[in-house]
Amino acid sequence: MRRLDRLSDEDARILRLEAGAIRGHTCKVVVTGPAPNGELRLSGLRSHVAARLDRFPRLRRRLAPTPLRVANPIWVDDPAFEVGRHVVDGSVGQTVDARRLRHVVAGLMTQRLERDRPLWRIDLVGPLEDGGVALVVRLHHCLADGMTAMRIVSEVILDGDPPEARPAESAFVGAPGASALFAIGARDRIGGAAAVAWRGARMAASRDAW
């Protein structure tokens, strides 16, 4: 049986912090010059990204909450996943100078990533003044920490090598039923509490020995 990929306590806290104007995602902006063969098209960017998603399986996964919140959510493959919902046209209908680009990025940063799908998005913004484009990449902190986010940008967006074949272990990971999610979550919560209690008892015993 495949082990569940459960959200860590730290990442769950980051997720819960999202309220009002607070957002839990990071933002990377990739600015490119004019494409050698003409305009960088949205369809080409989508194909490029889609061919490399299996390098980071969570890019296809959404969070499935545990009933009654007895444990943190788990990552499961999104059955409705479409790269077109994540790599989108962010053009504003006119040439984008540096000031307008900052305005566009600031506006995107205020928008919460949708929780019913994988927590990332790339907006293709352009054309820039020099004919290039900007890719505004948003990744939620609970999906990827800073180093992983940079690897995703490098290996999914900037990489120019031919993509590898999809590995067998990347087979679809569906969400268990509600009763199974509850039972597994309760088991994990009880097991975690027992482990904490055991460590506390061991520490107390060690202090008493001194």
C-alpha positions in Angstrom: 0.0 0.0 0.0 1.3 3.4 -0.9 2.2 5.6 2.0 0.1 8.7 2.4 1.8 12.0 1.7 0.5 14.0 4.6 1.1 17.7 5.1 3.6 18.5 7.9 2.5 20.4 11.0 4.7 23.3 10.0 3.2 23.5 6.5 -0.3 23.1 7.9 0.3 26.1 10.1 1.3 28.1 7.1 -1.9 27.1 5.3 -4.0 28.1 8.3 -2.4 31.6 8.4 -4.0 32.5 5.1 -6.8 34.9 6.0 -7.7 38.5 4.9 -4.7 40.0 3.1 -2.3 37.3 4.2 -1.1 34.9 1.5 1.0 31.7 1.9 2.6 31.6 -1.6 6.0 32.7 -2.8 6.5 34.4 -6.2 9.3 34.1 -8.7 9.5 36.3 -11.8 11.4 35.0 -14.9 12.0 37.6 -17.5 13.0 36.5 -21.0 14.2 38.4 -24.0 12.6 38.0 -27.4 12.2 34.4 -28.5 14.7 33.5 -31.3 11.8 32.1 -33.4 9.3 34.7 -32.6 6.8 35.2 -29.8 6.7 32.7 -26.9 3.3 31.2 -27.2 1.1 30.1 -24.3 0.5 26.7 -25.9 4.2 26.0 -26.2 4.8 27.0 -22.6 2.0 24.7 -21.5 3.5 21.8 -23.4 7.0 22.5 -22.1 5.8 22.6 -18.5 3.4 19.6 -18.8 6.3 17.4 -20.1 8.3 18.0 -17.0 5.7 17.9 -14.2 6.6 14.4 -13.1 9.9 15.6 -11.8 7.9 17.1 -8.9 4.8 14.9 -8.3 3.1 17.4 -6.0 2.6 19.7 -8.9 -0.2 17.4 -10.0 -1.6 17.0 -6.5 -4.1 18.9 -4.4 -4.8 18.8 -0.7 -7.6 16.5 0.6 -8.8 17.4 4.1 -9.3 14.8 6.8 -12.9 14.7 8.1 -13.3 16.6 11.4 -9.7 17.7 11.0 -8.4 14.8 13.1 -5.1 15.1 11.2 -3.5 17.3 8.6 -4.6 17.1 4.9 -2.9 14.7 2.5 -1.6 15.2 -1.0 -3.6 13.3 -3.7 -3.5 13.6 -7.5 -6.1 16.0 -8.8 -8.4 14.0 -11.0 -9.4 17.2 -12.9 -5.8 18.3 -13.4 -5.3 20.4 -16.6 -2.1 22.3 -17.2 -4.2 25.0 -18.8 -5.6 25.9 -15.4 -2.1 26.5 -14.0 -0.2 28.0 -17.0 -2.4 31.0 -18.0 -2.4 34.1 -20.1 -1.6 37.1 -17.9 -1.4 39.7 -20.7 -2.9 43.1 -19.9 -3.7 44.2 -23.5 -0.7 46.5 -24.0 3.0 46.6 -23.9 4.3 46.1 -20.3 7.0 48.4 -19.0 8.9 47.8 -15.8 6.5 49.9 -13.7 3.4 48.1 -15.1 5.1 44.7 -14.6 5.6 45.5 -10.9 1.9 46.5 -10.7 0.9 43.2 -12.3 3.1 41.1 -10.0 1.8 42.9 -7.0 -1.8 42.3 -8.0 -1.1 38.6 -8.6 0.5 38.3 -5.2 -2.7 39.4 -3.5 -4.7 36.6 -5.2 -5.1 33.4 -3.2 -4.3 30.2 -5.0 -7.3 28.0 -5.4 -7.5 25.2 -2.8 -9.4 22.8 -5.0 -6.4 22.2 -7.3 -2.6 22.0 -7.0 -1.2 25.1 -5.3 0.8 26.7 -8.1 0.3 28.9 -11.1 2.3 30.6 -13.9 1.0 33.7 -15.6 2.5 34.6 -18.9 2.8 38.4 -19.0 3.7 40.4 -22.1 4.8 41.6 -24.4 7.5 43.6 -22.6 9.1 46.7 -24.1 12.0 44.7 -25.6 9.6 42.1 -27.1 10.2 39.5 -24.3 7.8 38.2 -21.7 7.7 37.7 -18.0 6.6 34.4 -16.3 5.1 35.2 -12.9 5.4 31.9 -11.0 3.5 31.4 -7.7 4.1 28.4 -5.5 2.5 27.8 -2.1 5.0 27.4 0.7 3.3 24.2 1.8 3.9 22.8 -1.7 7.6 23.8 -1.9 10.1 25.5 0.4 12.5 28.1 -1.0 15.1 25.7 -2.3 12.5 23.4 -3.8 10.8 26.4 -5.5 14.0 27.4 -7.2 14.5 23.8 -8.4 11.0 23.7 -9.8 11.7 27.0 -11.7 15.0 25.6 -13.0 13.9 22.0 -13.9 10.3 22.6 -15.0 10.5 26.1 -16.7 14.0 26.9 -17.6 15.3 23.4 -18.5 15.9 22.9 -22.2 16.8 19.2 -22.2 14.3 16.7 -23.6 11.9 15.4 -20.9 12.3 11.9 -19.6 9.7 9.2 -19.9 7.1 9.2 -17.2 8.2 6.8 -14.4 6.0 3.9 -13.3 5.9 5.1 -9.7 4.1 8.3 -10.8 0.9 6.4 -11.3 -2.3 8.1 -10.1 -2.7 8.6 -6.4 -6.4 9.0 -5.6 -7.9 10.1 -2.3 -9.2 7.4 0.1 -12.9 7.6 1.0 -14.0 9.8 3.9 -14.2 6.9 6.4 -10.8 5.7 5.4 -9.3 9.2 5.6 -10.8 9.6 9.1 -9.6 6.3 10.4 -6.1 6.8 9.0 -6.0 10.3 10.3 -7.1 9.3 13.8 -4.5 6.5 13.8 -1.7 8.9 12.8 -2.8 11.5 15.3 -2.9 8.9 18.1 0.4 7.5 17.0 2.0 10.9 16.9 0.7 11.8 20.4 2.0 8.5 21.8 5.4 9.1 20.3 5.6 12.5 21.9 4.5 11.1 25.2 7.2 8.4 25.0 9.9 10.8 24.2 8.8 13.0 27.1 8.9 10.0 29.5 12.4 9.0 28.3 13.6 12.6 28.8 12.1 12.7 32.3 13.7 9.3 33.2 17.1 10.6 32.0 16.8 13.7 34.2 15.8 11.5 37.2 18.9 9.3 36.6 21.1 12.3 37.1 
